[in-house]
């Protein structure tokens, strides 16, 4: 990310240098896009990264494929890959995806936020309470904004305790988890209360539709084309402008492959969502709103982490806080902002969660403890390092999809009394496996301390 | 703890009456006052210097206990009644044991988030094993197997932390998820109880929490324990004195023994009041003795054995300990095993306390880990490793139990109790951080 691309060709000095021969160590640390001049070189550099432990998204993609194949084989009537189930899994996973992205912001700093589950639920309940018809009756966007701002303030408060007073983040957020789980019940109005969205009110219906609402297939195709063209154009323009200015840029073939990949995945999603998953009498087709919503969250976080100074500072602090401090980074300020943004993003996840549960929020909607475990698991499984400095927003998306697939797949299995325990055991086992891979890969790339 | 007592007098140039408050303040803060003080007055002055240096020890938690007691007594005059105090002790024992378990991880600078569910698993296993319609094992075999099962859990998690160097909070986070599932499987989807008085094995398990010694036996036991502890303390310090080692003044030893005797007498006197609404329930509950045994065993292990010294050494500076030849993986693994075994003991108590266990109770056992960490930190154990004693867990557990009990008496709903505990945990962590900063000047 922060490697200076201008220096790389100087050391290799020849345009056709074979990267498999020497300079292995340096090659490992530099993203293959920056050194490879052709597709073959790129593939070789990428394979070397894999072998040295920088496996990126490959393990989680492989895991998603394996999980999908295994569940398709073992579920009764091979139901797992039915379009109706896949769309349901998207809806279920989006909550984990958004929470995992939120957690990623904090994990990148080598901190942890154990309160995201409780904060997400608080955000959801606040938004739901504020749009109640006999009640606050705020417009939906204002309620949403208020939930994000309030939760952002909660995150900032926890961030202050961690960043300024240097209380370990897991203790601050452990206390936060207890505190906000209690406050959640208080603002719900008691342990047996619930808050519901009235779908006949157009204002409340918008929040209800965030996960439940559908975009018609035709509009879906149009949106997809627009998105792919925009993505392709921006990638293409950036690369050609880099090349024009004499900077290293990935080969054009690689760019074409990337655009094609995005187009294929997008087309697959739209096709799956366009299949009628209702009955013959009442057809249900279309893309859930939540998919573009999650894409927007992904896009914003990818830009913030990858293209802004704030993002660079986050990676710098995660890599080496002392070095970042000496380089003039305002370490406490960045940490507080990261916690605030994490909690604000979590609030959005909580609103999606309520919408996913058909617009009802009660104390039984979700267990805040399990939510936080799933979101950390999703981030780490996706490829975010627990030790800071390594991870992207896309990792949260992929990890969330994996967790959602496992959770839903197990519930399809009709295991009777075994299905409840498996909902705990499988994510736990996957989390441990992901951390083990993280630890071993760090050791492989030679950065881990002995003690 | 590991300070070489032989070297301490050298810098003070052999003068027995050096005023510790005047100079050598920094050193005084690092040396336990027992080792430098020659008279009672000096001892108190040295202790005070330590408190100001940031090594406040048990002082904050004792103050906290007093505040909790006074505050709740003013709010509700039942709080300090004998009935409620025994009730409070009984409730606190589970927190105390879990806090002691957590201290083994905290001393290393690690954390064990799974102690709550290890307790949950232990409670289910012991209850299932004594079922007359099921395994129908004798109660002692059931307890032993439960503790072995919990030890195995600790060994697996400890190995992941110590040998694979996976972060302990993630290992135990994943571990608690898996344990939750395993416990629900062992429970078999329904309810298991130990409340049937027709079966001897169930009665024994039930009595662990709910049974008590008769008042006479309570007095005798107390006299024996305080007598043995007092004689042991006196003999050891007299021995040290004879060999010319630095020892606290005899008056201090006498004061300590007196304190033990007074608290023992107070405890038995409180417990011997009839606390039943109908009929008689009196005497010291068995669990108080159980907690005392665990406390003494762990204190001896941590303060008097090489293992304990290594634990503190690793918590203070792992790299230095490694270079001094300490086997880090072995000590770390053992600490996790011990934490899980003590959590297993808490599990047996938990089964006895709850009488019948359901899936929801197992899920709720997870939240006890927060209280365990809170109790340990409130008691004075550092989150950063190397500082803490088992007694801190007992005192912190009593504070947590007091807050729960007091707020419950006042009719506060459970969510506000959680909020109060969270606030106390944050406060304790803040005190820990600030006192460390005061002690060493580190950020």
Interface residues (C-beta under 8 A of the other chain):
Chain A: X112 X161 X165 X166 X167 X168 X170 X171 X172 X174 X175 X176 X177 X178 X179 X181 X182 X183 X184 X185 X186 X190 X191 X367 X369 X373 X376 X377 X380 X386 X387 X417 X418 X420 X421 X422 X423 X424 X425 X427 X428 X429 X431 X432 X435 X436 X439 X440 X443 X448 X450 X451
Chain B: X111 X160 X164 X165 X166 X167 X169 X170 X171 X173 X174 X175 X176 X177 X178 X180 X181 X182 X183 X184 X185 X188 X189 X318 X319 X322 X328 X359 X363 X366 X367 X370 X373 X374 X377 X383 X384 X413 X414 X415 X416 X417 X418 X419 X421 X422 X423 X425 X426 X429 X430 X433 X434 X443
